[in-house]
């Protein structure tokens, strides 16, 4: 064993889009240990519950993370609805699922592009982001925003979507399927991609369970922990939902799970459009959460399970609001995956957990 050297990795890095800081303990070109350093972009968003009422805070919640913006506003709204005993109209539940799954498609396409950029496949990166722009165009047509949508309210949705808009969503998704199939072929069959991903950063099923990993990071190690299986809201009416699982546990398995989840999300959106009922999309909410009332909620974000907790104090301002984001759970698994890897593979392994430091250090 040679002498160990500590190399700072991040928070600014030419490959990683996130300001993640790691102290890498290396022996020659092999990583012996990875120690995450958290707190570089802490913003203290949870404290804003003291100065923003429970309706206003929904716009703070979706700024926890730009890519997961809709999911955070949805998870927060569902928590407050449970806290106050609000029943959301059925049509609103379906619209929420449709936009949430579109957000998953948008997030996974973004990640696939960043992964391609990390292993040097620039044209693949551009094609992934070109298709992602089509999804952002749908967001703009339906909500007016491309990333921050502000489409959810406590009690339902800001606006309804008529049949022509829903058909436009369906046509857009159908229009990208053939091109996306070619991207999947490049990710899953190209030998140069496999050389960079197969056997790199492997996590066993046992370790994934021990470190409480969530999302595609866990499902690539054959851990079935998809919150959508609980059948809440519109997900309860899906005819058949089975999470995408892989057994490899390496970078390639994590890329494959996300690639296939895009197709699964498209199928979910089409089913929701087929089944969406008529009716209102908003139930007016009056009053304030009772003092001492508590509620919690989980939501399957594109990166994995996100946990929300709210505590009322009898006023329109919450006593406490807490989010536990997927990346904060997955950092322990990431540190484990980095042990024993080559220094050149660090950025690829880090990317395959799809880290969001903005979420983690909210």
C-alpha positions as CSV (number, residue, x, y, z in Angstrom):
1,X,0.0,0.0,0.0
2,X,1.5,3.3,-1.1
3,X,1.1,6.7,0.6
4,X,-2.4,8.1,0.5
5,X,-3.1,11.5,-1.0
6,X,-6.2,13.6,-0.4
7,X,-7.5,15.3,-3.6
8,X,-10.3,17.9,-3.4
9,X,-13.0,17.2,-6.0
10,X,-15.4,20.2,-6.6
11,X,-17.4,22.1,-5.7
12,X,-16.6,23.6,-9.2
13,X,-15.8,20.9,-11.7
14,X,-15.8,21.1,-15.5
15,X,-17.9,17.9,-15.9
16,X,-20.3,18.0,-12.9
17,X,-23.2,20.5,-13.2
18,X,-23.7,20.4,-9.4
19,X,-21.5,22.1,-6.8
20,X,-20.6,18.8,-5.0
21,X,-17.5,18.8,-2.9
22,X,-15.7,15.5,-2.2
23,X,-12.4,14.8,-0.4
24,X,-11.0,11.9,-2.3
25,X,-8.4,9.7,-0.5
26,X,-6.4,8.1,-3.3
27,X,-3.6,5.6,-3.5
28,X,-2.0,6.3,-6.9
29,X,-5.0,6.3,-9.3
30,X,-7.4,4.3,-7.0
31,X,-9.9,5.9,-4.7
32,X,-9.6,4.5,-1.2
33,X,-12.3,6.7,0.4
34,X,-14.7,9.5,-0.6
35,X,-15.8,12.0,2.0
36,X,-18.7,14.3,1.0
37,X,-18.6,17.9,2.2
38,X,-22.1,19.3,2.5
39,X,-23.2,22.9,3.0
40,X,-21.7,24.9,0.1
41,X,-25.0,26.3,-1.2
42,X,-27.2,26.2,1.9
43,X,-30.2,28.6,1.5
44,X,-32.4,28.0,4.6
45,X,-35.6,27.7,2.6
46,X,-37.4,25.7,5.3
47,X,-37.2,28.7,7.7
48,X,-39.3,30.7,5.3
49,X,-42.4,29.0,6.6
50,X,-42.2,31.7,9.4
51,X,-42.6,34.5,6.9
52,X,-44.7,32.9,4.1
53,X,-48.2,31.4,4.7
54,X,-49.0,27.9,3.6
55,X,-50.3,29.0,0.2
56,X,-47.3,31.3,-0.5
57,X,-44.8,28.6,0.5
58,X,-45.8,26.4,-2.4
59,X,-43.8,28.8,-4.7
60,X,-40.8,28.5,-2.3
61,X,-41.1,24.7,-2.3
62,X,-40.8,24.4,-6.1
63,X,-37.6,26.5,-6.0
64,X,-35.9,23.9,-3.8
65,X,-34.8,22.4,-7.2
66,X,-35.4,23.6,-10.7
67,X,-35.4,20.2,-12.3
68,X,-37.7,18.7,-9.7
69,X,-39.8,21.9,-9.3
70,X,-43.2,20.5,-10.1
71,X,-42.6,17.5,-7.9
72,X,-41.7,19.6,-4.9
73,X,-44.8,21.8,-5.3
74,X,-46.9,18.7,-5.7
75,X,-45.3,16.9,-2.7
76,X,-45.7,20.0,-0.5
77,X,-49.4,20.6,-1.6
78,X,-50.3,17.0,-0.9
79,X,-48.8,17.3,2.6
80,X,-50.8,20.4,3.4
81,X,-54.0,18.8,1.9
82,X,-53.5,15.9,4.3
83,X,-52.8,18.3,7.2
84,X,-56.1,20.1,6.6
85,X,-58.2,17.2,5.4
86,X,-58.7,18.6,1.9
87,X,-60.1,16.3,-0.8
88,X,-58.6,17.1,-4.3
89,X,-60.9,16.8,-7.3
90,X,-60.3,13.7,-9.4
91,X,-59.5,15.5,-12.6
92,X,-56.8,17.6,-10.7
93,X,-55.2,14.3,-9.5
94,X,-54.9,13.1,-13.1
95,X,-53.5,16.4,-14.3
96,X,-51.0,16.3,-11.5
97,X,-49.8,12.8,-12.5
98,X,-49.5,13.9,-16.2
99,X,-47.3,16.9,-15.4
100,X,-45.3,15.0,-12.8
101,X,-44.5,12.2,-15.3
102,X,-43.7,14.8,-18.0
103,X,-41.3,16.3,-15.4
104,X,-39.7,12.8,-15.0
105,X,-39.2,12.6,-18.8
106,X,-37.7,16.0,-18.8
107,X,-35.4,15.2,-15.9
108,X,-34.2,11.8,-17.3
109,X,-33.5,13.3,-20.7
110,X,-31.5,16.0,-19.1
111,X,-29.6,13.4,-17.1
112,X,-29.0,11.2,-20.1
113,X,-27.5,14.1,-21.9
114,X,-25.2,15.0,-19.0
115,X,-24.1,11.4,-18.8
116,X,-23.3,11.4,-22.5
117,X,-21.3,14.6,-22.0
118,X,-19.4,13.0,-19.1
119,X,-18.1,10.1,-21.1
120,X,-17.3,12.2,-24.1
121,X,-20.3,11.5,-26.5
122,X,-21.1,15.1,-27.4
123,X,-23.5,14.4,-30.3
124,X,-25.6,12.1,-28.0
125,X,-25.7,14.9,-25.4
126,X,-27.1,17.3,-27.9
127,X,-29.7,14.9,-29.2
128,X,-30.9,14.2,-25.6
129,X,-31.3,17.9,-24.9
130,X,-32.9,18.5,-28.2
131,X,-35.7,16.1,-27.3
132,X,-35.9,17.6,-23.8
133,X,-36.7,21.0,-25.4
134,X,-39.9,19.4,-26.9
135,X,-41.0,18.5,-23.4
136,X,-40.2,22.1,-22.2
137,X,-42.3,23.4,-25.1
138,X,-45.3,21.3,-23.7
139,X,-44.7,22.9,-20.3
140,X,-44.7,26.3,-21.8
141,X,-47.9,25.7,-23.7
142,X,-49.8,24.3,-20.7
143,X,-48.4,26.4,-17.8
144,X,-46.6,29.4,-19.2
145,X,-43.3,28.2,-17.7
146,X,-40.6,25.9,-19.0
147,X,-38.9,24.9,-15.7
148,X,-40.7,26.6,-12.8
149,X,-44.3,25.8,-13.6
150,X,-46.3,27.2,-10.7
151,X,-49.2,24.9,-11.7
152,X,-50.2,23.4,-8.4
153,X,-52.3,25.0,-5.6
154,X,-53.3,23.6,-2.2
155,X,-56.6,22.1,-3.2
156,X,-55.9,21.3,-6.9
157,X,-54.5,22.9,-10.0
158,X,-54.1,26.5,-11.1
159,X,-55.9,25.8,-14.4
160,X,-57.6,23.1,-16.4
161,X,-56.3,21.6,-19.6
162,X,-58.8,21.1,-22.4
163,X,-58.9,18.1,-24.8
164,X,-56.9,19.9,-27.5
165,X,-54.0,20.5,-25.1
166,X,-54.1,16.9,-23.8
167,X,-54.0,15.7,-27.4
168,X,-51.1,18.0,-28.1
169,X,-49.2,16.3,-25.2
170,X,-50.0,12.9,-26.6
171,X,-48.9,13.9,-30.2
172,X,-45.6,15.4,-28.9
173,X,-44.8,12.3,-26.9
174,X,-45.6,10.1,-29.9
175,X,-43.5,12.3,-32.1
176,X,-40.3,11.7,-30.0
177,X,-40.7,8.0,-29.6
178,X,-38.8,7.0,-32.7
179,X,-35.9,9.4,-32.1
180,X,-35.8,8.4,-28.4
181,X,-35.5,4.7,-29.5
182,X,-32.4,5.6,-31.4
183,X,-30.9,7.3,-28.3
184,X,-31.7,4.3,-26.2
185,X,-29.9,2.1,-28.7
186,X,-26.8,4.3,-28.4
187,X,-26.9,4.2,-24.6
188,X,-27.7,0.5,-24.2
189,X,-25.8,-1.1,-27.2
190,X,-22.9,1.1,-28.2
191,X,-19.6,-0.6,-27.2
192,X,-17.8,2.7,-26.3
193,X,-20.6,3.6,-23.9
194,X,-20.5,0.1,-22.3
195,X,-16.7,0.4,-21.9
196,X,-17.2,3.5,-19.7
197,X,-20.3,2.2,-17.7
198,X,-20.3,-1.6,-17.4
199,X,-18.8,-2.8,-14.1
200,X,-18.1,0.7,-12.8
201,X,-19.3,1.8,-9.4
202,X,-21.2,-1.4,-8.6
203,X,-23.5,-1.4,-5.6
204,X,-25.0,-4.8,-4.4
205,X,-28.6,-5.2,-3.4
206,X,-27.6,-5.7,0.2
207,X,-25.6,-2.4,0.3
208,X,-28.4,-0.6,-1.5
209,X,-30.8,-1.7,1.3
210,X,-28.3,-1.0,4.1
211,X,-27.7,2.5,2.9
212,X,-31.4,3.2,2.3
213,X,-30.8,4.1,-1.3
214,X,-33.8,5.4,-3.3
215,X,-34.8,6.1,-6.9
216,X,-33.2,4.7,-10.0
217,X,-29.9,4.5,-8.0
218,X,-31.6,1.8,-5.8
219,X,-33.7,0.2,-8.5
220,X,-30.6,-0.5,-10.6
221,X,-29.5,-2.7,-7.7
222,X,-32.8,-4.6,-7.8
223,X,-34.4,-2.7,-4.9
224,X,-38.1,-2.2,-5.4
225,X,-38.9,1.1,-3.6
226,X,-40.9,3.1,-6.0
227,X,-43.4,5.3,-4.1
228,X,-45.8,5.2,-7.1
229,X,-46.6,1.6,-6.2
230,X,-48.5,2.9,-3.2
231,X,-51.2,4.1,-5.6
232,X,-51.9,7.5,-4.3
233,X,-53.8,10.1,-6.2
234,X,-54.1,9.4,-9.9
235,X,-51.6,6.6,-9.7
236,X,-54.3,4.5,-7.9
237,X,-56.1,4.2,-11.3
238,X,-53.2,2.8,-13.3
239,X,-54.1,-0.5,-14.8
240,X,-50.7,-2.1,-14.2
241,X,-47.6,-0.4,-12.8
242,X,-44.4,-2.3,-12.3
243,X,-41.1,-0.4,-11.4
244,X,-38.2,-0.8,-13.8
245,X,-35.6,-2.9,-12.0
246,X,-32.1,-4.0,-12.9
247,X,-29.7,-6.4,-11.2
248,X,-26.3,-5.1,-12.4
249,X,-26.0,-2.3,-9.8
250,X,-23.3,-0.5,-11.9
251,X,-23.3,2.7,-13.9
252,X,-24.7,1.0,-16.9
253,X,-27.7,-0.4,-14.9
254,X,-28.5,3.0,-13.6
255,X,-28.4,4.5,-17.1
256,X,-30.7,1.7,-18.3
257,X,-33.2,2.2,-15.6
258,X,-33.6,5.9,-16.4
259,X,-33.7,5.2,-20.1
260,X,-36.5,2.8,-19.8
261,X,-38.4,4.9,-17.2
262,X,-38.8,7.6,-19.9
263,X,-40.8,5.1,-22.0
264,X,-42.8,4.0,-18.9
265,X,-43.7,7.6,-18.1
266,X,-44.9,8.1,-21.6
267,X,-47.2,5.1,-21.2
268,X,-48.5,6.5,-17.9
269,X,-49.3,9.9,-19.4
270,X,-51.2,8.3,-22.3
271,X,-53.2,6.2,-19.9
272,X,-54.0,9.2,-17.7
273,X,-55.2,11.2,-20.8
274,X,-57.4,8.3,-21.8
275,X,-59.0,8.0,-18.4
276,X,-59.2,11.6,-17.2
277,X,-62.6,12.4,-15.9
278,X,-64.6,15.6,-16.3
279,X,-65.1,18.0,-13.4
280,X,-63.4,20.9,-11.5
281,X,-59.7,21.1,-10.9
282,X,-59.7,23.1,-7.7
283,X,-61.3,22.8,-4.3
284,X,-61.3,26.0,-2.3
285,X,-59.4,25.7,0.9
286,X,-60.3,27.9,3.9
287,X,-59.0,28.3,7.4
288,X,-55.6,27.3,8.7
289,X,-53.9,24.1,10.0
290,X,-54.8,23.3,13.6
291,X,-52.2,23.8,16.3
292,X,-50.2,20.7,16.7
293,X,-51.6,19.0,13.6
294,X,-49.0,17.0,11.7
295,X,-48.9,15.4,8.3
296,X,-46.3,13.6,6.2
297,X,-46.1,12.6,2.6
298,X,-43.8,10.8,0.2
299,X,-43.5,11.4,-3.5
300,X,-41.4,9.6,-6.2
301,X,-39.3,12.4,-7.6
302,X,-37.2,11.6,-10.8
303,X,-34.2,11.1,-8.4
304,X,-36.1,9.0,-5.9
305,X,-38.3,9.1,-2.8
306,X,-38.8,12.6,-1.3
307,X,-40.3,12.9,2.2
308,X,-42.3,15.9,3.4
309,X,-43.4,16.8,6.9
310,X,-45.6,19.7,8.1
311,X,-46.6,20.9,11.6
312,X,-49.4,23.4,12.1
313,X,-49.7,26.0,14.8
314,X,-53.2,27.3,14.3
315,X,-52.2,30.2,12.0
316,X,-51.7,30.4,8.3
317,X,-47.9,30.1,8.9
318,X,-46.6,26.6,9.5
319,X,-44.7,25.8,12.7
320,X,-42.4,23.5,10.8
321,X,-41.9,22.3,7.2
322,X,-39.3,19.6,6.5
323,X,-38.2,17.9,3.3
324,X,-35.8,15.0,3.0
325,X,-34.6,14.8,-0.6
326,X,-33.4,11.8,-2.5
327,X,-29.8,13.0,-2.9
328,X,-29.3,13.5,0.8
329,X,-30.2,9.8,1.2
330,X,-28.1,8.6,-1.7
331,X,-24.8,10.3,-0.8
332,X,-23.9,7.4,1.5
333,X,-24.4,4.9,-1.4
334,X,-22.4,7.2,-3.7
335,X,-19.5,7.2,-1.3
336,X,-19.6,3.4,-1.2
337,X,-19.7,3.2,-5.0
338,X,-16.6,5.4,-5.2
339,X,-14.4,3.1,-3.0
340,X,-12.0,1.2,-5.2
341,X,-12.8,2.9,-8.4
342,X,-10.3,4.5,-10.7
343,X,-9.9,8.3,-10.3
344,X,-10.9,8.8,-14.0
345,X,-14.3,7.2,-13.2
346,X,-15.2,9.4,-10.2
347,X,-17.2,12.0,-12.2
348,X,-19.2,9.2,-14.0
349,X,-20.1,7.4,-10.8
350,X,-21.1,10.7,-9.1
351,X,-23.3,11.6,-12.1
352,X,-25.1,8.2,-12.0
353,X,-26.8,9.0,-8.7
354,X,-28.2,12.2,-10.5
355,X,-27.1,14.4,-7.6
356,X,-29.0,17.6,-6.8
357,X,-27.1,19.7,-4.3
358,X,-29.6,22.4,-4.5
359,X,-32.2,20.0,-3.1
360,X,-29.9,18.6,-0.5
361,X,-28.7,21.9,0.9
362,X,-32.0,23.7,0.6
